[in-house]
Amino acid sequence: MPILTVYGVPESMSADLPMMTKSLINNIAGIKELNLMPSEISVFYPRDLMQEGLGEEIIVFVDGLFDKPERTEAVRKELAETVAKNILMFIQGTNLVECLIRPFKPDQGFCSISNI
C-alpha cells in the first residue's frame, strides 16, 4: 500500500485537500500496472513549521510500494509524473514539484495489523 507524504502545501489549501487527495488516489489507482485499489493508497499532508514560501516547492515521497515484476522503472516513473502533474493542477504558483518513489523492502521489517 503506497503512502504519499506531501510536503510544502500551504495552509490556505486546506479546503481543497479533500478534492486533491481524491484526485491523487483515483489517478494513481488508474495506473493499471500498479494493481491498486483506491482504499490501498494513503495521502498525508504534514504541517510545516516554516510558513514562509509554502506552496512554492512541493516535495512528495511515495513509500510502501511493494516491489512486483509489473512495477517496472517505467511504471514507477509514470507514477511519479502522475503525482507531480496532479499536484500542479491544484496548487497554483508552484515553482517546483518533485516526487520521489522510495525503495521498499518488506523483508527488512514490515507488519500490517487491522482490527477490521
N, C-alpha and C positions, 0 to 999 in steps of 0.2 A: 504494500500500500504506500504510494508516494505521499510525502509530506512536503508541502510548499511553505517556505518561510519567506515572507515578502518584507524586506527592509526598506525604509525611507518613505513610506506612504504618509503624506501629511494628514493631520487630524481633520482637516476640512473635508476629507474624502469619506469620513465615517458613514455618511448616509448612503454613499454609492457602493460601499464594500459588499453588501449582500448581492447586488447585481453583478459586480465584478467577480466575486467568488463563484457565483453560479455559472457565469460565462467561462471562467477559467476551467472549472470542473467539467463542464459539458464539452469544451473544445479538447481537453486532454482525453476524456473518455472517447471522443470521436476518432482518436488515432487508433485504428483497428489493431495494429501490431502490438500495442501495449496490453490489449485484452483486459481493460479495466472497467469496472462499473463505477458510476459517479460516487456511490457510497464508500468506495475504497480510497478516495482521494481526500486529503485533509489540507486546508489552507489556513495559515496563521499570519497575523499582522502584528508583530511585536511593537509596543510603544517605544519610540525613540526619544531619549532624553535630550538630544541635540535638536532643538526645534528649527534652528536656522538652516535653510537650504533643503528642508524636507520637500520631496517631490521632484527635485532637480535630478537626482540619481536614485534609481530603484534597483536594488540587488535582490535576486531571488535564488534561493538554494532549494534544490529538489533532493530530498533524502528518502531512503527507504524503498527505492525502486529495485525490486528483485531482479537479478540477472537471469535472463531467459534467452534462448537462441534467437528468437524473433525480435528481440530488443537490440538490434544492431546499432552500430555507431550512427548510421543514417537516421534510424528511428529516434535515437536519443537527441540528435541534432534537430530533428523535426519537433520533438517535444520542447526543447529549449527555445526554438524560434516561435512556436505556438504560444508559449507562456509570455515571451517578451512582446510579441505583437499584440497579445490580448491586453497586457498592462498598458501599452501605448495608446490603445483605444480609449481607455478610461481616465488616464492621468495626463491632462493637458500640461504643456510646458515642461515636460521631462526632457532633459538633455541626454540622458543615458539610461538604458535598461539592460542589465546583464542577468542572464540566467545560467546557473551552474548546476549541472547534474552530478551530484557527488556519488562516488562508488559506494556500493552497499554489499557487504558480505555477511549474510546472516549466520554463517558458521563461526564467525568471530564473536558471536554473542547477540542473540535475538530471542525475544519472548513476546507472545501476544496472548493476553488473557481477557476474556469477555464475560460479563455477567448476563449477557443476552441469551 
